[in-house]
């Protein structure tokens, strides 16, 4: 049953992504002349929000900076601005083709990173924070190494979230065919919930709470001292 649910969810997501790609064919085409532009960050932020197919590379350090590397005619439609406490990075119009559409961000502190609409977010070094929330949706990908006390991860709508590093506590929620791969993230206490064909892989040493439904799967590594699990006939919780 869980295999059937995964097939259904994957088919729906594939059709949705195909529709998005079809629309993107009518967007702006890059001219192939890649240039680099350094931009000023006006305002303070502790949340980075990425969307609409851009590739963003994050570096934590002692200074803040932002660089856009893209086809020359695409710079004007790649928007980078601070609203409230959020640095928003997105394309103002659909981009049908480009040689590059990269944004590199250096920051001092961070509490939340979000990715949506086919965007990709990569970390270039270990991201450290007391509390950190990571959200992915709508076919986006995120690949980070973190060192945090409390980590919350939410993945939905065919997105992928890959993590390594360490966290004292992890709360992981995945739905609608999304994946959270945190096998290489060492945690003490993990609370994971997977539904609607989603997959979660975690690693806990002290306590694991795992709940699956509607074709969701949770696989755990490590040997947690305490395990609380709940599943149904269409979903599974298994040890790696």
C-alpha positions as CSV (number, residue, x, y, z in Angstrom):
1,X,0.0,0.0,0.0
2,X,2.8,2.5,0.9
3,X,4.4,1.8,-2.6
4,X,1.1,2.6,-4.3
5,X,0.8,5.9,-2.3
6,X,4.3,6.9,-3.2
7,X,3.6,6.2,-6.9
8,X,0.4,8.4,-6.7
9,X,2.1,11.2,-4.9
10,X,5.1,11.1,-7.2
11,X,2.9,11.2,-10.3
12,X,1.0,14.2,-9.0
13,X,4.2,16.0,-8.2
14,X,5.7,15.2,-11.5
15,X,2.7,16.6,-13.4
16,X,2.9,19.8,-11.2
17,X,6.6,20.2,-11.9
18,X,6.1,19.6,-15.6
19,X,3.5,22.3,-15.6
20,X,5.9,24.7,-13.9
21,X,8.7,23.8,-16.4
22,X,6.3,24.4,-19.3
23,X,5.5,27.8,-18.0
24,X,9.2,28.6,-17.5
25,X,9.8,28.0,-21.2
26,X,8.1,31.4,-21.8
27,X,10.4,33.2,-19.4
28,X,13.5,35.4,-19.9
29,X,16.4,33.7,-21.6
30,X,19.9,34.5,-20.4
31,X,22.2,36.0,-23.0
32,X,25.2,33.7,-22.1
33,X,27.4,36.6,-20.9
34,X,27.9,35.8,-17.2
35,X,28.9,38.7,-15.0
36,X,29.3,39.1,-11.2
37,X,27.8,41.9,-9.2
38,X,28.4,42.7,-5.5
39,X,25.3,44.0,-3.8
40,X,24.8,45.9,-0.6
41,X,22.6,44.3,2.1
42,X,20.4,47.1,3.4
43,X,19.1,46.0,6.8
44,X,19.6,43.2,9.3
45,X,18.3,39.7,8.9
46,X,18.3,36.3,10.6
47,X,16.0,34.6,8.1
48,X,17.0,33.8,4.4
49,X,14.1,33.0,2.0
50,X,15.0,31.7,-1.5
51,X,12.5,30.9,-4.3
52,X,11.9,30.6,-8.0
53,X,14.7,28.4,-9.2
54,X,17.8,30.3,-8.0
55,X,20.9,28.6,-6.7
56,X,22.1,30.1,-3.4
57,X,25.3,29.3,-1.6
58,X,25.5,30.2,2.1
59,X,28.6,30.9,4.2
60,X,28.6,31.8,7.9
61,X,31.4,34.1,8.9
62,X,32.4,37.4,10.6
63,X,31.0,39.7,7.8
64,X,27.9,40.0,5.7
65,X,28.1,40.1,1.9
66,X,26.0,39.2,-1.2
67,X,27.2,38.5,-4.7
68,X,25.1,37.6,-7.7
69,X,26.6,35.7,-10.6
70,X,24.3,35.4,-13.6
71,X,23.8,36.2,-17.2
72,X,24.2,39.9,-17.8
73,X,20.5,40.5,-18.7
74,X,19.2,38.5,-15.7
75,X,20.7,40.7,-13.0
76,X,17.8,43.1,-13.0
77,X,15.2,40.4,-12.4
78,X,17.1,38.7,-9.6
79,X,15.8,40.4,-6.5
80,X,17.7,40.5,-3.2
81,X,16.1,42.6,-0.5
82,X,15.6,42.7,3.3
83,X,12.0,42.9,4.5
84,X,11.6,42.9,8.3
85,X,14.1,40.4,9.5
86,X,14.1,38.3,6.2
87,X,16.6,38.5,3.3
88,X,14.5,37.6,0.3
89,X,16.2,36.1,-2.8
90,X,14.1,35.4,-5.9
91,X,13.6,36.0,-9.6
92,X,11.0,38.7,-10.4
93,X,10.2,36.9,-13.7
94,X,10.4,33.3,-15.0
95,X,13.9,32.4,-16.3
96,X,13.7,29.9,-19.2
97,X,17.5,29.4,-19.6
98,X,20.7,30.7,-18.1
99,X,24.4,30.0,-18.0
100,X,24.3,30.9,-14.3
101,X,21.9,32.2,-11.7
102,X,23.9,32.0,-8.5
103,X,23.7,34.1,-5.4
104,X,26.4,33.9,-2.7
105,X,25.5,35.1,0.8
106,X,27.8,35.5,3.8
107,X,26.1,36.1,7.2
108,X,26.9,36.3,10.8
109,X,23.9,34.8,12.6
110,X,20.8,32.9,11.3
111,X,17.7,31.4,12.8
112,X,15.7,30.3,9.7
113,X,16.4,29.3,6.1
114,X,13.6,28.6,3.6
115,X,13.6,27.3,0.0
116,X,10.7,27.0,-2.4
117,X,9.7,26.7,-6.1
118,X,12.6,24.7,-7.4
119,X,15.4,26.7,-5.8
120,X,18.6,25.0,-4.5
121,X,20.4,26.0,-1.3
122,X,23.9,24.8,-0.4
123,X,26.1,25.5,2.6
124,X,29.8,26.1,2.1
125,X,30.7,25.6,5.7
126,X,29.2,24.5,9.0
127,X,26.2,26.7,10.1
128,X,26.1,27.2,13.9
129,X,23.1,28.5,15.9
130,X,21.3,27.8,19.1
131,X,17.9,27.5,17.4
132,X,17.5,26.9,13.6
133,X,14.5,26.2,11.4
134,X,14.9,24.8,7.9
135,X,11.9,24.7,5.5
136,X,11.8,23.3,1.9
137,X,8.8,23.1,-0.4
138,X,7.7,22.8,-4.1
139,X,10.6,20.8,-5.5
140,X,13.4,22.8,-3.8
141,X,16.6,21.2,-2.5
142,X,18.7,22.1,0.5
143,X,22.1,20.6,1.5
144,X,23.6,21.9,4.8
145,X,26.0,21.0,7.6
146,X,24.9,22.3,10.9
147,X,25.9,22.5,14.6
148,X,22.9,23.6,16.6
149,X,21.1,23.0,19.9
150,X,17.5,22.9,18.6
151,X,16.7,22.1,15.0
152,X,13.3,22.1,13.3
153,X,13.0,20.8,9.7
154,X,9.9,20.9,7.5
155,X,9.9,19.5,4.0
156,X,6.8,19.3,1.7
157,X,5.7,19.0,-2.0
158,X,8.5,16.9,-3.4
159,X,11.4,18.8,-1.9
160,X,14.6,17.3,-0.6
161,X,16.5,18.3,2.6
162,X,19.9,16.7,3.3
163,X,21.7,17.3,6.6
164,X,24.9,16.4,8.4
165,X,26.6,17.6,11.6
166,X,25.1,17.6,15.1
167,X,22.0,18.8,17.0
168,X,20.9,18.2,20.5
169,X,17.2,18.0,19.5
170,X,15.6,17.5,16.1
171,X,12.0,17.9,15.0
172,X,11.5,16.7,11.4
173,X,8.3,16.8,9.5
174,X,8.0,15.6,5.9
175,X,4.9,15.3,3.6
176,X,3.7,15.0,0.0
177,X,6.6,13.0,-1.4
178,X,9.4,15.0,0.2
179,X,12.6,13.6,1.7
180,X,14.6,14.5,4.8
181,X,18.0,12.7,4.9
182,X,19.6,13.3,8.2
183,X,21.4,10.0,8.7
184,X,24.7,11.9,9.1
185,X,23.2,14.4,11.6
186,X,24.0,13.2,15.0
187,X,21.2,14.0,17.5
188,X,20.4,13.1,21.1
189,X,16.6,13.4,20.9
190,X,14.6,13.3,17.6
191,X,10.9,13.7,16.9
192,X,10.0,12.7,13.3
193,X,6.7,12.6,11.4
194,X,6.3,11.5,7.8
195,X,3.1,11.3,5.8
196,X,1.8,11.2,2.2
197,X,4.7,9.3,0.7
198,X,7.4,11.2,2.4
199,X,10.7,9.7,3.7
200,X,12.7,10.6,6.7
201,X,16.1,9.2,7.7
202,X,17.4,10.2,11.2
203,X,20.1,9.3,13.7
204,X,19.4,9.5,17.4
205,X,21.3,8.2,20.4
206,X,18.9,8.8,23.4
207,X,15.3,9.1,22.4
208,X,13.3,8.7,19.1
209,X,9.6,9.5,18.6
210,X,8.6,8.4,15.1
211,X,5.1,8.7,13.6
212,X,4.2,7.7,10.0
213,X,1.0,7.7,8.0
214,X,-0.4,7.5,4.5
215,X,2.7,5.9,2.9
216,X,5.3,7.8,4.9
217,X,8.5,6.0,5.9
218,X,11.0,6.7,8.7
219,X,14.4,5.0,8.9
220,X,16.6,5.5,11.9
221,X,20.2,4.9,12.7
222,X,22.0,4.8,16.0
223,X,20.7,2.9,19.0
224,X,18.3,5.2,20.9
225,X,17.7,4.3,24.5
226,X,14.0,5.0,24.2
227,X,11.8,4.5,21.1
228,X,8.2,5.6,20.7
229,X,6.8,4.7,17.3
230,X,3.4,4.8,15.6
231,X,2.6,3.7,12.0
232,X,-0.3,2.4,10.0
233,X,-0.7,-0.4,7.4
234,X,0.6,1.9,4.6
235,X,3.7,3.3,6.4
236,X,6.7,2.0,8.2
237,X,9.3,2.8,10.9
238,X,12.5,0.8,10.6
239,X,16.0,0.7,12.0
240,X,18.8,1.2,9.5
